[in-house]
Amino acid sequence: MRPAKRPSPYPRVRLQRRDFNVTAALEALRRPDCGAAVVYLGTVRSSPHGGGRRRVVRLAYEAFEPMALAKLEEVRRLALLRFPAKDLLLHHRTGTLGVGENVVLCVAVAPHREEALAAARFAIAEMKQTVPIWKKEIYRDGGAKWVVGEMRPEEVVARSARKRKSRG
C-alpha cells in the first residue's frame, strides 16, 4: 500500500485564468509569529491607463508564462530579502477580464503592519515593471490599445528600499 500523498504547499507565485481564492491564500500564509497580513487585490477599472475620456469595458492579459513565473518568483525573493516580511504571495490572472474583476493578488505577512505593507507595496511596484505580463485595454467605443506599465513616484521609492539589516 502506498503512503498517502501529502498535499502540495499553496503556490506562492501563480498565473491563472480563474478568480482567486483570497481566503485560501490568506490561510496558507498565516503564521503564529506574524501579527500582520496585508492583502492587496487589484481589479479592472473603467478609466483608461493615464486618464482620458474613453471607457474601458475589458482588459486582456497575456503572459510569457515560463519567464513570467520566474520573474514573479524573483520579485517575491527580492521583497523577502529587502523587507522583514516572513512570507509573500503573488498571483496574476491572464485572459479577458471585465470591469470590477480581480486581476492581481498579493499577500504579505510580517510581525508588524509596516513591514507587511512595505513588502506588498514593493512587490506590486516591481511586478508591474519587470514581469512579462501585457495588458490590452478594450474600450466601449470598440477601440483597443496595448498599454505599458506605469511607474508612480511612490513606487520608485518602494522599489529602491534598502536591504534589511541582519538581526544577528
C-alpha positions in Angstrom: 0.0 0.0 0.0 1.3 3.5 -1.0 1.6 6.1 1.7 -0.9 8.9 1.4 0.2 11.7 -0.8 0.9 14.9 1.2 -0.8 18.0 -0.2 1.5 20.3 -2.0 2.1 23.7 -0.4 0.0 26.5 -1.6 1.8 28.2 -4.6 3.5 31.4 -3.7 3.6 32.6 -7.3 1.0 31.7 -10.0 -0.6 32.7 -13.2 -4.2 31.6 -13.6 -7.3 32.2 -15.6 -9.9 31.6 -12.8 -10.6 34.1 -10.0 -8.5 34.0 -6.7 -9.5 32.2 -3.5 -8.4 35.1 -1.2 -9.4 33.2 1.9 -7.3 30.1 1.0 -4.3 32.4 0.1 -4.5 34.2 3.4 -4.8 31.0 5.3 -1.8 29.5 3.5 0.4 32.3 4.7 -1.0 32.7 8.2 1.8 32.3 10.8 1.9 32.5 14.6 4.9 34.8 14.6 3.2 37.4 12.3 0.7 39.9 13.6 0.1 41.5 10.2 -1.3 40.1 6.9 -1.7 42.6 4.1 -4.0 41.6 1.2 -3.7 43.7 -2.0 -6.3 42.9 -4.6 -6.0 44.8 -7.9 -9.2 45.0 -10.1 -10.1 46.1 -13.6 -11.2 49.8 -13.6 -13.3 51.6 -16.2 -10.9 54.5 -16.6 -8.1 54.1 -19.1 -4.4 54.0 -18.3 -3.1 57.5 -18.0 -6.6 59.1 -17.8 -8.8 60.2 -20.7 -12.4 60.1 -21.6 -12.6 56.7 -23.1 -14.3 54.0 -21.0 -12.6 50.6 -20.5 -15.0 47.7 -20.7 -12.5 44.8 -20.5 -8.8 44.2 -20.2 -7.0 41.3 -21.9 -3.9 40.0 -20.2 -1.2 37.9 -21.9 2.0 36.5 -20.4 5.1 34.6 -21.5 4.4 32.0 -18.8 7.8 30.5 -18.2 9.5 33.9 -17.9 6.6 35.5 -16.0 6.7 32.7 -13.3 10.4 33.1 -13.0 10.2 36.9 -12.7 7.3 36.6 -10.2 9.5 34.3 -8.1 12.4 36.8 -8.4 10.1 39.7 -7.2 9.0 37.6 -4.3 12.6 36.7 -3.3 13.6 40.4 -3.6 10.7 41.5 -1.4 11.6 39.0 1.3 15.3 40.0 1.2 14.6 43.7 1.4 11.9 43.8 3.9 11.4 41.8 7.2 8.2 40.1 5.9 8.1 36.4 6.6 6.2 35.3 3.5 4.7 36.7 0.4 2.4 35.5 -2.4 1.9 37.0 -5.9 -0.8 35.6 -8.2 -1.8 37.2 -11.5 -4.7 36.4 -13.8 -4.5 36.1 -17.6 -7.2 36.2 -20.2 -10.0 38.7 -20.7 -11.5 40.3 -17.6 -14.4 42.8 -17.2 -14.6 45.9 -15.1 -14.6 45.0 -11.4 -13.0 41.6 -11.9 -9.9 40.7 -9.9 -6.5 40.8 -11.7 -3.7 40.6 -9.2 -3.4 39.2 -5.6 -0.6 40.0 -3.3 -0.5 38.7 0.3 2.4 39.7 2.6 2.7 38.6 6.2 5.1 40.1 8.8 5.4 40.5 12.5 4.2 44.2 12.2 2.0 46.1 9.7 4.6 48.5 8.5 6.8 45.6 7.3 3.9 43.8 5.6 2.7 47.0 3.9 6.2 47.8 2.7 6.8 44.3 1.3 3.5 44.3 -0.5 4.0 47.8 -2.0 7.4 46.8 -3.2 6.2 43.6 -4.7 3.4 45.2 -6.7 5.5 48.0 -8.0 8.3 45.6 -9.0 5.9 43.2 -10.6 4.4 45.9 -12.8 7.8 46.9 -14.0 9.6 43.6 -14.5 7.2 40.7 -15.1 6.3 40.0 -18.8 2.6 40.3 -18.5 1.0 42.5 -21.1 -2.3 44.4 -20.9 -4.7 45.5 -23.6 -7.5 47.9 -22.8 -10.7 47.3 -24.8 -12.9 50.4 -24.9 -16.7 50.9 -25.0 -16.3 52.6 -28.4 -14.9 49.4 -29.9 -11.2 50.5 -29.9 -8.4 48.8 -28.1 -4.8 49.7 -27.1 -1.9 47.8 -25.5 -0.6 49.8 -22.6 2.8 49.9 -20.9 3.1 49.6 -17.1 3.1 52.8 -15.2 5.5 53.9 -12.5 4.4 56.4 -9.9 6.9 58.3 -7.7 5.9 56.5 -4.6 6.5 53.2 -6.4 10.1 54.3 -7.2 10.6 54.8 -3.5 9.2 51.3 -2.8 11.4 49.7 -5.5 14.6 51.3 -4.1 14.2 50.3 -0.5 17.4 49.3 1.2 18.2 45.7 2.3 17.2 45.0 5.8 19.9 44.7 8.5 20.7 41.3 9.7 19.4 40.6 13.2 22.3 38.6 14.4 
